Amino acid sequence: MNAKSGIRLMLATVYYPVRYLYESDLEIAQQIDKFLVEKMGRQPGWYLNMMKEYCTHRGLGSRTGLQTFVGGTVRRGVWDLTIYIGPEAYAPERYE
């Protein structure tokens, strides 16, 4: 509730199905990394390097599937970002 006006503020989270919007997980990670640097003050490469370390069974540039959705909202002027990661337990690259 907004203390000044007594109006209850509604927050909405927008979900982007990044798995279907980009060509590869590398492209997704680069875009998220860019967003985190520009909007949230993270160090460049922080997210991208984390995804490269997490995805050891294949290259991020080969396809999508690791990062599925990104949810975002703004609360009191601060971004709140949720990134949904799929472990790819049954990815064909794990069994080659």
GIQUIQUI-V129344 format. One line per field, one symbol per residue. psi: psi as a letter, one per 40 degrees, with the letter a starting at -180 (. if undefined). burial: # if it has 24 or more other C-alpha atoms within 12 Angstrom, else .. A space follows every 10 residues. Layout:
# GIQUIQUI-V129344
psi = ???
burial = ???
This chain:
# GIQUIQUI-V129344
psi = hhddeehhhh ihhhhhgdde eididddddd ddddddddde eihheddddd ddddgeeiid edaiddhdih hiihhfehih hhhhhhefdf hddee.
burial = .......... .......##. .#.####### ###.##.... ......##.. #...#..#.# ..######## .#........ ..#.#..... ......
